[in-house]
């Protein structure tokens, strides 16, 4: 076992989710400058990257967001961690509303307990700093340890914790492979003793064999330190193996949420089925597929009603005019689909068990 003093778990309320999002929305003004709009008589353009997203993540669990590129997954992550303020909605960390006046003050004190692992280990590490200084920066920034010797000892422990040598701290990021750089990113995230980690496609820039090593490391760290993950990925095989709960996003909205095994074995929303159908059937099971044409809509001018209706083979008139509200099935499986609500869509058979593959 690793040194348990690397992280001091904080007490949390019984049954209180570590992170909870309620009606979260994030819009971006992508309009031309004011003078250009006046001359060209063009309106303001608002990009609705995230719209009315709600979910909760329990302590020690992994909640994954999946969907095509541009669906809003990474924007959700950045809103939760505080890089973007929400346009609407609330984010709660262990019951504290991070948008309230009291919550913002509290968030600044507990910011070290929420950390992020970015997609590209080549871009997320300062090339001018030695690895030792990169990992020590959160410790210094949050004032977690006193004295240079104690900080250096902690950095050595963190390097060994993620499978590197303490002597690697003297090197620069360019001297490591992609997988080793991501290990350094993980060590940096762990340096502040977090309870909650946002993992924004942490393995998508790595080779497949290296992906497995990083994922196994993250699962081991989660078991050992009780970490809670928000995992963002478009690789369904990865999501299936690391997740407790899965949320499927389309054009800024959650269309299906539920336990990972339930979502993969009995996908309900037509978009979820489309994502699963995109994975090659390497086992030659003869699984039936419903082809879905078209491309993801424009978030500046999204389709009316259900945003997926232009691509949905089960779309009806109601789908074109009314935004579906989530309905809850047994086991906490939530689906936002008029066709499911009206029992117009047949069950997905046979059950799906992913092996490998990705979408987007």
C-alpha positions as CSV (number, residue, x, y, z in Angstrom):
1,X,0.0,0.0,0.0
2,X,1.1,3.5,-0.7
3,X,1.5,6.1,2.1
4,X,-2.0,7.1,3.1
5,X,-0.8,10.5,4.3
6,X,-0.6,11.6,0.7
7,X,-4.3,12.5,1.0
8,X,-6.4,13.5,4.0
9,X,-10.0,12.6,3.2
10,X,-12.5,15.2,4.2
11,X,-15.6,14.4,6.1
12,X,-18.9,14.7,4.1
13,X,-22.5,14.5,4.9
14,X,-24.1,11.1,4.9
15,X,-25.6,10.3,1.5
16,X,-24.7,13.8,0.2
17,X,-23.3,13.6,-3.3
18,X,-19.8,14.9,-3.7
19,X,-20.8,16.9,-6.8
20,X,-24.3,17.8,-7.9
21,X,-25.3,19.8,-11.0
22,X,-28.8,21.2,-11.2
23,X,-30.2,22.7,-14.4
24,X,-26.7,23.7,-15.6
25,X,-26.4,25.8,-18.7
26,X,-23.5,27.6,-20.3
27,X,-23.9,30.0,-23.3
28,X,-21.2,31.8,-25.2
29,X,-21.7,35.1,-27.1
30,X,-20.0,34.5,-30.5
31,X,-21.4,37.6,-32.1
32,X,-19.4,39.9,-34.3
33,X,-18.3,43.2,-32.7
34,X,-21.0,45.7,-32.0
35,X,-20.1,48.1,-34.8
36,X,-20.0,45.2,-37.4
37,X,-23.5,44.1,-36.2
38,X,-24.9,47.7,-36.6
39,X,-23.4,48.1,-40.1
40,X,-24.4,44.6,-41.3
41,X,-27.7,44.7,-39.4
42,X,-27.0,41.2,-38.0
43,X,-28.3,39.9,-34.7
44,X,-26.3,38.7,-31.7
45,X,-25.3,35.0,-31.9
46,X,-25.4,32.9,-28.8
47,X,-23.9,29.4,-28.8
48,X,-25.7,27.2,-26.3
49,X,-22.9,24.8,-25.4
50,X,-24.7,23.3,-22.4
51,X,-28.4,23.4,-21.7
52,X,-30.2,22.3,-18.5
53,X,-27.9,19.5,-17.5
54,X,-28.5,17.8,-14.1
55,X,-26.6,14.9,-12.4
56,X,-25.0,13.8,-9.1
57,X,-21.9,11.9,-8.3
58,X,-21.6,9.9,-5.1
59,X,-18.3,9.6,-3.2
60,X,-15.9,7.1,-4.6
61,X,-17.8,6.7,-7.8
62,X,-17.2,7.5,-11.5
63,X,-19.7,9.4,-13.6
64,X,-18.9,9.5,-17.3
65,X,-20.1,11.8,-19.9
66,X,-20.1,10.5,-23.5
67,X,-21.2,11.9,-26.9
68,X,-19.9,13.1,-30.2
69,X,-17.3,15.9,-30.4
70,X,-18.9,19.2,-29.7
71,X,-21.8,18.0,-27.6
72,X,-20.7,20.0,-24.6
73,X,-18.9,17.4,-22.4
74,X,-15.8,19.4,-21.8
75,X,-17.8,22.6,-21.2
76,X,-19.7,20.8,-18.4
77,X,-16.3,19.9,-16.8
78,X,-15.0,23.4,-17.0
79,X,-18.1,24.9,-15.5
80,X,-18.0,22.4,-12.6
81,X,-14.3,23.1,-11.8
82,X,-14.9,26.8,-12.0
83,X,-13.1,27.7,-15.3
84,X,-16.4,29.0,-16.7
85,X,-19.2,30.5,-14.7
86,X,-22.6,29.0,-15.5
87,X,-25.2,31.0,-17.4
88,X,-27.9,29.3,-15.4
89,X,-28.1,26.5,-12.9
90,X,-26.2,25.5,-9.8
91,X,-23.1,23.4,-8.9
92,X,-22.9,21.9,-5.4
93,X,-19.8,20.5,-3.9
94,X,-20.6,18.4,-0.8
95,X,-23.8,20.4,-0.4
96,X,-22.2,23.8,-0.8
97,X,-23.6,26.0,-3.6
98,X,-20.5,27.2,-5.4
99,X,-22.4,30.1,-7.0
100,X,-23.7,31.7,-3.8
101,X,-21.7,34.4,-2.1
102,X,-20.9,32.1,0.8
103,X,-20.2,29.3,-1.7
104,X,-17.7,31.3,-3.7
105,X,-15.7,32.1,-0.5
106,X,-15.9,28.5,0.6
107,X,-14.9,27.3,-2.9
108,X,-11.7,29.4,-2.8
109,X,-10.7,27.6,0.4
110,X,-11.5,24.1,-0.8
111,X,-10.4,24.6,-4.4
112,X,-7.5,22.2,-3.8
113,X,-10.0,19.4,-3.3
114,X,-11.2,19.7,-7.0
115,X,-8.6,19.1,-9.6
116,X,-8.5,18.4,-13.4
117,X,-6.5,16.1,-15.6
118,X,-6.5,17.4,-19.2
119,X,-6.6,15.6,-22.5
120,X,-3.2,16.5,-23.9
121,X,-0.2,15.8,-21.7
122,X,2.0,17.5,-24.3
123,X,0.2,20.9,-23.8
124,X,-0.8,20.8,-20.1
125,X,2.7,20.7,-18.7
126,X,5.0,23.8,-18.6
127,X,8.0,22.9,-20.9
128,X,10.3,25.3,-19.1
129,X,9.8,23.8,-15.7
130,X,11.4,20.6,-14.3
131,X,8.9,17.9,-13.3
132,X,9.7,18.4,-9.6
133,X,8.6,22.1,-9.8
134,X,5.4,21.2,-11.9
135,X,4.2,18.7,-9.2
136,X,5.2,21.0,-6.3
137,X,3.3,24.0,-7.7
138,X,-0.1,23.0,-6.2
139,X,1.5,22.3,-2.9
140,X,3.0,25.7,-2.8
141,X,0.0,27.5,-4.2
142,X,-2.4,26.1,-1.6
143,X,0.1,26.3,1.2
144,X,-0.3,22.6,2.1
145,X,3.2,21.9,3.4
146,X,5.9,24.0,5.2
147,X,9.5,23.9,4.1
148,X,11.4,22.9,1.0
149,X,12.5,19.5,2.3
150,X,8.9,18.4,3.2
151,X,7.7,19.5,-0.2
152,X,10.4,17.6,-2.1
153,X,9.7,14.5,0.0
154,X,6.0,14.7,-1.0
155,X,6.9,15.2,-4.7
156,X,9.1,12.0,-4.5
157,X,6.2,10.1,-3.0
158,X,3.8,11.3,-5.7
159,X,6.2,10.3,-8.5
160,X,6.6,6.8,-7.1
161,X,2.8,6.6,-6.5
162,X,2.1,7.1,-10.3
163,X,4.8,4.6,-11.4
164,X,7.8,6.9,-12.0
165,X,11.1,7.2,-10.1
166,X,11.9,10.0,-7.7
167,X,14.9,10.9,-9.8
168,X,12.6,11.7,-12.7
169,X,11.7,15.0,-11.0
170,X,15.0,16.5,-12.2
171,X,14.0,16.1,-15.9
172,X,11.8,18.3,-18.2
173,X,8.5,17.1,-19.7
174,X,9.9,16.8,-23.2
175,X,12.2,14.0,-22.0
176,X,9.2,11.7,-21.3
177,X,6.8,9.7,-23.5
178,X,3.1,10.6,-23.7
179,X,2.1,8.0,-21.1
180,X,4.8,9.2,-18.7
181,X,3.7,12.8,-19.2
182,X,0.1,11.9,-18.3
183,X,1.4,10.1,-15.1
184,X,3.1,13.4,-14.3
185,X,-0.2,15.2,-14.8
186,X,-1.9,12.8,-12.5
187,X,0.8,13.3,-9.9
188,X,0.3,17.1,-10.2
189,X,-3.5,16.7,-9.7
190,X,-2.9,14.5,-6.6
191,X,-0.4,16.9,-5.1
192,X,-3.2,19.0,-3.6
193,X,-4.9,16.0,-1.9
194,X,-8.1,16.2,-3.9
195,X,-11.4,14.4,-3.3
196,X,-12.8,15.0,-6.8
197,X,-11.0,14.7,-10.1
198,X,-12.3,15.7,-13.5
199,X,-10.7,13.6,-16.2
200,X,-11.2,15.3,-19.6
201,X,-10.4,12.5,-22.1
202,X,-7.2,11.7,-20.2
203,X,-6.2,8.8,-22.5
204,X,-7.4,9.9,-26.0
205,X,-4.0,11.2,-27.0
206,X,-2.2,8.0,-26.0
207,X,-1.6,4.6,-27.7
208,X,-4.0,1.8,-26.8
209,X,-1.6,-0.1,-24.7
210,X,-0.6,3.0,-22.8
211,X,-4.3,3.9,-22.3
212,X,-4.8,0.6,-20.4
213,X,-1.9,1.4,-18.1
214,X,-3.2,4.9,-17.3
215,X,-6.8,3.7,-16.7
216,X,-5.6,0.9,-14.4
217,X,-3.5,3.4,-12.5
218,X,-6.5,5.7,-12.1
219,X,-8.7,2.9,-10.9
220,X,-6.1,1.8,-8.4
221,X,-5.8,5.4,-7.1
222,X,-9.6,5.6,-6.8
223,X,-9.8,2.4,-4.7
224,X,-6.9,3.4,-2.5
225,X,-7.9,7.0,-1.8
226,X,-11.6,7.0,-2.3
227,X,-11.5,9.5,-5.2
228,X,-14.6,10.6,-7.0
229,X,-14.3,11.0,-10.8
230,X,-16.1,12.9,-13.5
231,X,-14.8,11.0,-16.6
232,X,-15.2,12.5,-20.1
233,X,-14.6,10.4,-23.1
234,X,-15.9,9.4,-26.5
235,X,-14.4,5.9,-26.2
236,X,-17.3,3.7,-25.3
237,X,-15.2,0.7,-24.4
238,X,-13.2,2.8,-21.9
239,X,-16.4,4.3,-20.4
240,X,-18.0,0.9,-20.0
241,X,-15.1,-0.4,-18.0
242,X,-14.4,2.6,-15.7
243,X,-17.9,3.9,-15.0
244,X,-20.5,3.4,-12.3
245,X,-22.9,5.8,-14.0
246,X,-23.1,7.1,-17.6
247,X,-24.6,10.3,-19.0
248,X,-25.1,10.5,-22.8
249,X,-25.0,14.1,-24.2
250,X,-26.4,15.4,-27.5
251,X,-26.1,19.0,-28.5
252,X,-25.6,20.3,-25.0
253,X,-28.3,18.2,-23.3
254,X,-28.3,14.9,-21.4
255,X,-30.5,12.5,-23.3
256,X,-29.9,9.4,-21.2
257,X,-28.4,8.7,-17.8
258,X,-28.2,5.5,-15.8
259,X,-26.0,2.8,-14.4
260,X,-23.3,1.9,-16.9
261,X,-24.2,-1.7,-17.3
262,X,-27.9,-0.8,-17.7
263,X,-27.2,1.9,-20.3
264,X,-24.9,-0.4,-22.3
265,X,-27.0,-3.6,-22.1
266,X,-30.4,-1.9,-22.6
267,X,-29.9,1.4,-24.4
268,X,-33.1,3.3,-24.7
269,X,-32.6,6.7,-26.5
270,X,-32.1,6.4,-30.3
271,X,-28.9,8.5,-30.0
272,X,-27.4,6.1,-27.4
273,X,-28.2,3.2,-29.8
274,X,-26.6,5.1,-32.6
275,X,-23.3,5.5,-30.6
276,X,-23.3,1.8,-29.8
277,X,-24.1,0.8,-33.3
278,X,-21.0,2.8,-34.5
279,X,-18.7,0.2,-32.8
280,X,-17.6,-2.6,-35.2
281,X,-19.2,-5.9,-34.4
282,X,-15.9,-7.8,-34.1
283,X,-17.6,-10.9,-32.6
284,X,-19.9,-11.2,-35.7
285,X,-22.9,-11.6,-33.5
286,X,-25.3,-10.4,-36.2
287,X,-26.6,-7.7,-34.0
288,X,-29.2,-5.6,-35.8
289,X,-28.4,-2.0,-36.4
290,X,-30.6,1.0,-37.2
291,X,-28.7,3.3,-39.5
292,X,-28.8,7.0,-38.5
293,X,-27.9,9.6,-41.1
294,X,-26.9,13.2,-40.8
295,X,-24.6,15.3,-38.6
296,X,-24.9,16.9,-35.2
297,X,-26.9,20.1,-35.3
298,X,-25.7,23.7,-35.0
299,X,-25.6,24.8,-31.3
300,X,-26.1,28.4,-32.4
301,X,-29.3,27.6,-34.1
302,X,-30.3,24.1,-32.8
303,X,-33.3,22.2,-34.2
304,X,-36.7,22.9,-32.6
305,X,-38.2,20.4,-30.2
306,X,-35.9,17.4,-29.6
307,X,-32.5,18.4,-31.1
308,X,-32.0,14.8,-32.3
309,X,-35.2,14.6,-34.3
310,X,-33.6,15.4,-37.8
311,X,-31.5,12.3,-37.4
312,X,-33.9,10.1,-35.5
313,X,-35.7,7.2,-37.4
314,X,-38.5,7.3,-34.8
315,X,-39.2,11.0,-34.9
316,X,-42.9,12.2,-34.8
317,X,-44.6,15.6,-34.9
318,X,-44.3,16.0,-31.2
319,X,-40.5,15.5,-31.4
320,X,-40.2,18.4,-33.8
321,X,-42.0,20.9,-31.6
322,X,-41.6,20.0,-27.9
323,X,-38.4,19.5,-26.0
324,X,-38.6,16.2,-24.1
325,X,-38.3,16.1,-20.4
326,X,-36.5,13.2,-18.7
327,X,-38.5,10.3,-17.4
328,X,-37.2,7.9,-14.8
329,X,-37.3,4.2,-15.1
330,X,-36.4,1.4,-12.6
331,X,-32.9,1.6,-11.2
332,X,-32.5,5.4,-11.8
333,X,-32.3,5.1,-15.6
334,X,-33.4,8.5,-17.0
335,X,-34.3,9.1,-20.7
336,X,-35.4,12.3,-22.4
337,X,-37.3,11.0,-25.4
338,X,-40.9,11.3,-26.5
339,X,-40.8,8.0,-28.3
340,X,-39.8,6.1,-25.2
341,X,-42.4,7.9,-23.2
342,X,-45.1,7.0,-25.7
343,X,-43.8,3.4,-26.1
344,X,-43.2,4.0,-29.9
345,X,-39.6,2.7,-29.9
346,X,-39.0,-1.1,-29.6
347,X,-36.6,-2.5,-27.0
348,X,-33.0,-2.7,-28.1
349,X,-32.1,-6.4,-28.6
350,X,-29.8,-8.3,-28.3
351,X,-28.1,-6.8,-25.2
352,X,-24.9,-5.0,-26.0
353,X,-21.5,-5.8,-24.4
354,X,-18.7,-3.6,-25.8
355,X,-15.3,-4.9,-26.4
356,X,-13.4,-2.1,-28.2
357,X,-14.0,0.9,-30.3
358,X,-14.8,4.6,-30.1
359,X,-16.9,7.2,-31.8
360,X,-16.6,10.8,-32.9
